[in-house]
Amino acid sequence: DIELTGIDNLGLVSDITEVISDIMHVNMRNLNFSTDGGTFKGKITVVVKNKAILKKLTDTLRDINGIDKVTRI
């Protein structure tokens, strides 16, 4: 599971799923986002082959505009 937090922007979920599915070719099993006062918190369950792919995925997600924190949980 990966937890994401940051500033809620229009199209943010689309940007996140594009990175995970289209760019990184990682399978998502579960996706949950909620917003509160202009900030968001999301939890995504992903299936990766190894820790190197997971690290690259989290690093790539951090580069998305609006994401402040990406944590493996």
Biopython code that builds the backbone (N, CA, C, O; Angstrom):
import numpy as np
from Bio.PDB.StructureBuilder import StructureBuilder

atoms = [
    (1, "ASP", "N", (0.837, -1.192, 0.000)),
    (1, "ASP", "CA", (0.000, 0.000, 0.000)),
    (1, "ASP", "C", (0.877, 1.249, 0.000)),
    (1, "ASP", "O", (1.935, 1.287, 0.627)),
    (2, "ILE", "N", (0.415, 2.258, -0.711)),
    (2, "ILE", "CA", (1.090, 3.548, -0.768)),
    (2, "ILE", "C", (0.097, 4.597, -0.286)),
    (2, "ILE", "O", (-1.059, 4.609, -0.709)),
    (3, "GLU", "N", (0.552, 5.476, 0.599)),
    (3, "GLU", "CA", (-0.278, 6.582, 1.055)),
    (3, "GLU", "C", (0.266, 7.879, 0.474)),
    (3, "GLU", "O", (1.472, 8.125, 0.492)),
    (4, "LEU", "N", (-0.650, 8.712, -0.046)),
    (4, "LEU", "CA", (-0.265, 9.989, -0.646)),
    (4, "LEU", "C", (-1.028, 11.117, 0.044)),
    (4, "LEU", "O", (-2.196, 10.960, 0.397)),
    (5, "THR", "N", (-0.362, 12.247, 0.233)),
    (5, "THR", "CA", (-1.021, 13.436, 0.755)),
    (5, "THR", "C", (-0.547, 14.643, -0.037)),
    (5, "THR", "O", (0.541, 14.637, -0.612)),
    (6, "GLY", "N", (-1.384, 15.687, -0.060)),
    (6, "GLY", "CA", (-0.983, 16.893, -0.764)),
    (6, "GLY", "C", (-2.135, 17.834, -0.993)),
    (6, "GLY", "O", (-3.162, 17.760, -0.317)),
    (7, "ILE", "N", (-1.960, 18.725, -1.954)),
    (7, "ILE", "CA", (-2.943, 19.741, -2.299)),
    (7, "ILE", "C", (-3.867, 19.180, -3.376)),
    (7, "ILE", "O", (-3.411, 18.646, -4.387)),
    (8, "ASP", "N", (-5.169, 19.310, -3.145)),
    (8, "ASP", "CA", (-6.156, 18.790, -4.091)),
    (8, "ASP", "C", (-6.230, 19.685, -5.321)),
    (8, "ASP", "O", (-6.556, 20.867, -5.210)),
    (9, "ASN", "N", (-5.933, 19.137, -6.480)),
    (9, "ASN", "CA", (-6.005, 19.846, -7.758)),
    (9, "ASN", "C", (-6.933, 19.105, -8.701)),
    (9, "ASN", "O", (-7.089, 17.889, -8.593)),
    (10, "LEU", "N", (-7.548, 19.823, -9.620)),
    (10, "LEU", "CA", (-8.377, 19.208, -10.642)),
    (10, "LEU", "C", (-7.512, 18.302, -11.516)),
    (10, "LEU", "O", (-6.490, 18.740, -12.045)),
    (11, "GLY", "N", (-7.914, 17.051, -11.667)),
    (11, "GLY", "CA", (-7.183, 16.108, -12.502)),
    (11, "GLY", "C", (-6.057, 15.381, -11.796)),
    (11, "GLY", "O", (-5.311, 14.636, -12.432)),
    (12, "LEU", "N", (-5.919, 15.581, -10.496)),
    (12, "LEU", "CA", (-4.816, 14.952, -9.757)),
    (12, "LEU", "C", (-4.910, 13.428, -9.764)),
    (12, "LEU", "O", (-3.907, 12.749, -9.984)),
    (13, "VAL", "N", (-6.100, 12.888, -9.526)),
    (13, "VAL", "CA", (-6.269, 11.435, -9.520)),
    (13, "VAL", "C", (-5.941, 10.861, -10.895)),
    (13, "VAL", "O", (-5.344, 9.790, -11.003)),
    (14, "SER", "N", (-6.331, 11.577, -11.935)),
    (14, "SER", "CA", (-6.007, 11.158, -13.299)),
    (14, "SER", "C", (-4.494, 11.119, -13.521)),
    (14, "SER", "O", (-3.972, 10.177, -14.117)),
    (15, "ASP", "N", (-3.793, 12.154, -13.035)),
    (15, "ASP", "CA", (-2.331, 12.190, -13.161)),
    (15, "ASP", "C", (-1.688, 11.014, -12.422)),
    (15, "ASP", "O", (-0.752, 10.392, -12.925)),
    (16, "ILE", "N", (-2.193, 10.717, -11.234)),
    (16, "ILE", "CA", (-1.642, 9.629, -10.423)),
    (16, "ILE", "C", (-1.856, 8.281, -11.106)),
    (16, "ILE", "O", (-0.933, 7.473, -11.198)),
    (17, "THR", "N", (-3.075, 8.043, -11.585)),
    (17, "THR", "CA", (-3.347, 6.752, -12.227)),
    (17, "THR", "C", (-2.593, 6.618, -13.556)),
    (17, "THR", "O", (-2.221, 5.513, -13.949)),
    (18, "GLU", "N", (-2.371, 7.735, -14.241)),
    (18, "GLU", "CA", (-1.591, 7.691, -15.485)),
    (18, "GLU", "C", (-0.156, 7.255, -15.199)),
    (18, "GLU", "O", (0.400, 6.430, -15.924)),
    (19, "VAL", "N", (0.446, 7.813, -14.138)),
    (19, "VAL", "CA", (1.810, 7.425, -13.776)),
    (19, "VAL", "C", (1.859, 5.940, -13.428)),
    (19, "VAL", "O", (2.737, 5.218, -13.901)),
    (20, "ILE", "N", (0.926, 5.488, -12.608)),
    (20, "ILE", "CA", (0.953, 4.104, -12.135)),
    (20, "ILE", "C", (0.703, 3.123, -13.282)),
    (20, "ILE", "O", (1.471, 2.180, -13.474)),
    (21, "SER", "N", (-0.366, 3.345, -14.039)),
    (21, "SER", "CA", (-0.764, 2.379, -15.065)),
    (21, "SER", "C", (-0.021, 2.539, -16.383)),
    (21, "SER", "O", (0.541, 1.576, -16.904)),
    (22, "ASP", "N", (-0.019, 3.760, -16.925)),
    (22, "ASP", "CA", (0.509, 3.973, -18.278)),
    (22, "ASP", "C", (2.027, 4.101, -18.320)),
    (22, "ASP", "O", (2.667, 3.554, -19.218)),
    (23, "ILE", "N", (2.611, 4.820, -17.357)),
    (23, "ILE", "CA", (4.051, 5.062, -17.399)),
    (23, "ILE", "C", (4.830, 3.928, -16.732)),
    (23, "ILE", "O", (5.797, 3.414, -17.294)),
    (24, "MET", "N", (4.396, 3.540, -15.515)),
    (24, "MET", "CA", (5.121, 2.517, -14.762)),
    (24, "MET", "C", (4.629, 1.094, -15.039)),
    (24, "MET", "O", (5.311, 0.130, -14.691)),
    (25, "HIS", "N", (3.455, 0.952, -15.659)),
    (25, "HIS", "CA", (2.863, -0.355, -15.962)),
    (25, "HIS", "C", (2.717, -1.216, -14.705)),
    (25, "HIS", "O", (3.044, -2.402, -14.705)),
    (26, "VAL", "N", (2.221, -0.593, -13.638)),
    (26, "VAL", "CA", (2.002, -1.271, -12.366)),
    (26, "VAL", "C", (0.499, -1.483, -12.199)),
    (26, "VAL", "O", (-0.302, -0.609, -12.532)),
    (27, "ASN", "N", (0.128, -2.652, -11.680)),
    (27, "ASN", "CA", (-1.274, -3.001, -11.482)),
    (27, "ASN", "C", (-1.778, -2.437, -10.156)),
    (27, "ASN", "O", (-1.129, -2.587, -9.121)),
    (28, "MET", "N", (-2.947, -1.786, -10.197)),
    (28, "MET", "CA", (-3.573, -1.272, -8.974)),
    (28, "MET", "C", (-4.690, -2.216, -8.558)),
    (28, "MET", "O", (-5.495, -2.643, -9.386)),
    (29, "ARG", "N", (-4.734, -2.540, -7.268)),
    (29, "ARG", "CA", (-5.800, -3.403, -6.753)),
    (29, "ARG", "C", (-6.880, -2.606, -6.042)),
    (29, "ARG", "O", (-8.047, -2.998, -6.041)),
    (30, "ASN", "N", (-6.494, -1.483, -5.433)),
    (30, "ASN", "CA", (-7.455, -0.680, -4.686)),
    (30, "ASN", "C", (-7.021, 0.780, -4.749)),
    (30, "ASN", "O", (-5.829, 1.085, -4.770)),
    (31, "LEU", "N", (-8.010, 1.681, -4.778)),
    (31, "LEU", "CA", (-7.740, 3.114, -4.899)),
    (31, "LEU", "C", (-8.775, 3.850, -4.055)),
    (31, "LEU", "O", (-9.978, 3.659, -4.234)),
    (32, "ASN", "N", (-8.302, 4.702, -3.123)),
    (32, "ASN", "CA", (-9.217, 5.424, -2.242)),
    (32, "ASN", "C", (-8.654, 6.819, -1.986)),
    (32, "ASN", "O", (-7.529, 6.961, -1.506)),
    (33, "PHE", "N", (-9.441, 7.852, -2.310)),
    (33, "PHE", "CA", (-9.030, 9.236, -2.096)),
    (33, "PHE", "C", (-10.119, 9.983, -1.352)),
    (33, "PHE", "O", (-11.307, 9.746, -1.567)),
    (34, "SER", "N", (-9.704, 10.894, -0.467)),
    (34, "SER", "CA", (-10.658, 11.784, 0.199)),
    (34, "SER", "C", (-10.028, 13.169, 0.288)),
    (34, "SER", "O", (-8.805, 13.306, 0.338)),
    (35, "THR", "N", (-10.881, 14.195, 0.308)),
    (35, "THR", "CA", (-10.392, 15.569, 0.394)),
    (35, "THR", "C", (-10.991, 16.251, 1.612)),
    (35, "THR", "O", (-12.078, 15.901, 2.072)),
    (36, "ASP", "N", (-10.254, 17.235, 2.125)),
    (36, "ASP", "CA", (-10.725, 18.009, 3.270)),
    (36, "ASP", "C", (-10.050, 19.379, 3.247)),
    (36, "ASP", "O", (-8.846, 19.486, 3.477)),
    (37, "GLY", "N", (-10.814, 20.403, 2.975)),
    (37, "GLY", "CA", (-10.289, 21.759, 3.009)),
    (37, "GLY", "C", (-9.170, 22.051, 2.033)),
    (37, "GLY", "O", (-8.243, 22.791, 2.359)),
    (38, "GLY", "N", (-9.241, 21.484, 0.843)),
    (38, "GLY", "CA", (-8.226, 21.756, -0.172)),
    (38, "GLY", "C", (-7.042, 20.814, -0.154)),
    (38, "GLY", "O", (-6.171, 20.903, -1.019)),
    (39, "THR", "N", (-6.991, 19.911, 0.817)),
    (39, "THR", "CA", (-5.934, 18.897, 0.845)),
    (39, "THR", "C", (-6.555, 17.527, 0.599)),
    (39, "THR", "O", (-7.756, 17.336, 0.794)),
    (40, "PHE", "N", (-5.738, 16.587, 0.173)),
    (40, "PHE", "CA", (-6.245, 15.243, -0.077)),
    (40, "PHE", "C", (-5.382, 14.217, 0.650)),
    (40, "PHE", "O", (-4.231, 14.470, 1.005)),
    (41, "LYS", "N", (-5.980, 13.064, 0.853)),
    (41, "LYS", "CA", (-5.268, 11.897, 1.378)),
    (41, "LYS", "C", (-5.726, 10.714, 0.549)),
    (41, "LYS", "O", (-6.924, 10.506, 0.360)),
    (42, "GLY", "N", (-4.779, 9.944, 0.058)),
    (42, "GLY", "CA", (-5.121, 8.802, -0.773)),
    (42, "GLY", "C", (-4.354, 7.565, -0.362)),
    (42, "GLY", "O", (-3.240, 7.639, 0.156)),
    (43, "LYS", "N", (-4.978, 6.427, -0.607)),
    (43, "LYS", "CA", (-4.335, 5.139, -0.353)),
    (43, "LYS", "C", (-4.523, 4.279, -1.592)),
    (43, "LYS", "O", (-5.640, 4.101, -2.077)),
    (44, "ILE", "N", (-3.416, 3.749, -2.097)),
    (44, "ILE", "CA", (-3.454, 2.926, -3.301)),
    (44, "ILE", "C", (-2.758, 1.606, -3.001)),
    (44, "ILE", "O", (-1.640, 1.587, -2.486)),
    (45, "THR", "N", (-3.424, 0.508, -3.327)),
    (45, "THR", "CA", (-2.808, -0.809, -3.216)),
    (45, "THR", "C", (-2.276, -1.174, -4.604)),
    (45, "THR", "O", (-3.033, -1.237, -5.573)),
    (46, "VAL", "N", (-0.971, -1.414, -4.685)),
    (46, "VAL", "CA", (-0.336, -1.746, -5.961)),
    (46, "VAL", "C", (0.342, -3.107, -5.865)),
    (46, "VAL", "O", (0.676, -3.580, -4.778)),
    (47, "VAL", "N", (0.536, -3.723, -7.025)),
    (47, "VAL", "CA", (1.247, -4.995, -7.100)),
    (47, "VAL", "C", (2.528, -4.757, -7.894)),
    (47, "VAL", "O", (2.483, -4.432, -9.081)),
    (48, "VAL", "N", (3.677, -4.922, -7.221)),
    (48, "VAL", "CA", (4.968, -4.727, -7.878)),
    (48, "VAL", "C", (5.808, -5.987, -7.726)),
    (48, "VAL", "O", (5.603, -6.779, -6.806)),
    (49, "LYS", "N", (6.765, -6.160, -8.647)),
    (49, "LYS", "CA", (7.604, -7.366, -8.630)),
    (49, "LYS", "C", (8.716, -7.288, -7.603)),
    (49, "LYS", "O", (9.118, -8.308, -7.043)),
    (50, "ASN", "N", (9.227, -6.067, -7.346)),
    (50, "ASN", "CA", (10.331, -5.943, -6.392)),
    (50, "ASN", "C", (10.387, -4.534, -5.807)),
    (50, "ASN", "O", (9.649, -3.642, -6.224)),
    (51, "LYS", "N", (11.270, -4.355, -4.841)),
    (51, "LYS", "CA", (11.381, -3.069, -4.145)),
    (51, "LYS", "C", (11.921, -1.967, -5.039)),
    (51, "LYS", "O", (11.606, -0.795, -4.831)),
    (52, "ALA", "N", (12.723, -2.318, -6.024)),
    (52, "ALA", "CA", (13.278, -1.308, -6.934)),
    (52, "ALA", "C", (12.160, -0.634, -7.736)),
    (52, "ALA", "O", (12.173, 0.581, -7.931)),
    (53, "ILE", "N", (11.200, -1.427, -8.195)),
    (53, "ILE", "CA", (10.069, -0.864, -8.934)),
    (53, "ILE", "C", (9.219, 0.000, -8.001)),
    (53, "ILE", "O", (8.749, 1.067, -8.399)),
    (54, "LEU", "N", (9.023, -0.452, -6.777)),
    (54, "LEU", "CA", (8.257, 0.321, -5.803)),
    (54, "LEU", "C", (8.930, 1.657, -5.515)),
    (54, "LEU", "O", (8.256, 2.683, -5.426)),
    (55, "LYS", "N", (10.241, 1.655, -5.371)),
    (55, "LYS", "CA", (10.977, 2.903, -5.112)),
    (55, "LYS", "C", (10.847, 3.859, -6.289)),
    (55, "LYS", "O", (10.617, 5.054, -6.099)),
    (56, "LYS", "N", (10.995, 3.333, -7.511)),
    (56, "LYS", "CA", (10.865, 4.188, -8.696)),
    (56, "LYS", "C", (9.455, 4.753, -8.795)),
    (56, "LYS", "O", (9.269, 5.911, -9.168)),
    (57, "LEU", "N", (8.459, 3.932, -8.458)),
    (57, "LEU", "CA", (7.070, 4.391, -8.494)),
    (57, "LEU", "C", (6.840, 5.515, -7.488)),
    (57, "LEU", "O", (6.253, 6.540, -7.837)),
    (58, "THR", "N", (7.292, 5.341, -6.251)),
    (58, "THR", "CA", (7.090, 6.377, -5.234)),
    (58, "THR", "C", (7.841, 7.655, -5.603)),
    (58, "THR", "O", (7.323, 8.754, -5.399)),
    (59, "ASP", "N", (9.047, 7.527, -6.141)),
    (59, "ASP", "CA", (9.808, 8.707, -6.568)),
    (59, "ASP", "C", (9.089, 9.451, -7.701)),
    (59, "ASP", "O", (9.047, 10.681, -7.714)),
    (60, "THR", "N", (8.529, 8.697, -8.645)),
    (60, "THR", "CA", (7.822, 9.299, -9.769)),
    (60, "THR", "C", (6.545, 9.991, -9.294)),
    (60, "THR", "O", (6.203, 11.067, -9.786)),
    (61, "LEU", "N", (5.840, 9.380, -8.340)),
    (61, "LEU", "CA", (4.620, 9.990, -7.806)),
    (61, "LEU", "C", (4.932, 11.295, -7.073)),
    (61, "LEU", "O", (4.145, 12.240, -7.134)),
    (62, "ARG", "N", (6.071, 11.355, -6.382)),
    (62, "ARG", "CA", (6.462, 12.578, -5.664)),
    (62, "ARG", "C", (6.661, 13.759, -6.614)),
    (62, "ARG", "O", (6.513, 14.914, -6.213)),
    (63, "ASP", "N", (6.997, 13.469, -7.868)),
    (63, "ASP", "CA", (7.247, 14.525, -8.850)),
    (63, "ASP", "C", (5.966, 15.168, -9.385)),
    (63, "ASP", "O", (6.026, 16.212, -10.034)),
    (64, "ILE", "N", (4.807, 14.554, -9.119)),
    (64, "ILE", "CA", (3.541, 15.099, -9.608)),
    (64, "ILE", "C", (3.221, 16.379, -8.832)),
    (64, "ILE", "O", (3.327, 16.422, -7.606)),
    (65, "ASN", "N", (2.832, 17.410, -9.565)),
    (65, "ASN", "CA", (2.493, 18.696, -8.947)),
    (65, "ASN", "C", (1.288, 18.531, -8.018)),
    (65, "ASN", "O", (0.229, 18.064, -8.437)),
    (66, "GLY", "N", (1.462, 18.919, -6.756)),
    (66, "GLY", "CA", (0.383, 18.828, -5.785)),
    (66, "GLY", "C", (0.596, 17.745, -4.742)),
    (66, "GLY", "O", (-0.036, 17.773, -3.687)),
    (67, "ILE", "N", (1.475, 16.791, -5.018)),
    (67, "ILE", "CA", (1.733, 15.724, -4.056)),
    (67, "ILE", "C", (2.872, 16.145, -3.140)),
    (67, "ILE", "O", (3.971, 16.467, -3.594)),
    (68, "ASP", "N", (2.588, 16.137, -1.840)),
    (68, "ASP", "CA", (3.584, 16.527, -0.839)),
    (68, "ASP", "C", (4.340, 15.322, -0.270)),
    (68, "ASP", "O", (5.545, 15.393, -0.031)),
    (69, "LYS", "N", (3.622, 14.222, -0.057)),
    (69, "LYS", "CA", (4.217, 13.094, 0.647)),
    (69, "LYS", "C", (3.730, 11.773, 0.057)),
    (69, "LYS", "O", (2.540, 11.601, -0.205)),
    (70, "VAL", "N", (4.665, 10.843, -0.148)),
    (70, "VAL", "CA", (4.329, 9.489, -0.619)),
    (70, "VAL", "C", (5.020, 8.525, 0.353)),
    (70, "VAL", "O", (6.237, 8.571, 0.531)),
    (71, "THR", "N", (4.220, 7.652, 0.976)),
    (71, "THR", "CA", (4.736, 6.759, 1.989)),
    (71, "THR", "C", (4.252, 5.334, 1.737)),
    (71, "THR", "O", (3.092, 5.114, 1.387)),
    (72, "ARG", "N", (5.142, 4.382, 1.915)),
    (72, "ARG", "CA", (4.728, 2.969, 1.874)),
    (72, "ARG", "C", (4.182, 2.609, 3.244)),
    (72, "ARG", "O", (4.809, 2.881, 4.267)),
    (73, "ILE", "N", (3.010, 1.993, 3.251)),
    (73, "ILE", "CA", (2.413, 1.584, 4.534)),
    (73, "ILE", "C", (2.136, 0.096, 4.575)),
    (73, "ILE", "O", (1.636, -0.411, 5.579)),
]
sb = StructureBuilder()
sb.init_structure("model")
sb.init_model(0)
sb.init_chain("A")
sb.init_seg("    ")
for serial, (resi, resn, name, xyz) in enumerate(atoms, 1):
    if name == "N":
        sb.init_residue(resn, " ", resi, " ")
    sb.init_atom(name, np.array(xyz, "f"), 0.0, 1.0, " ", f" {name:<3s}", serial, name[0])
structure = sb.get_structure()
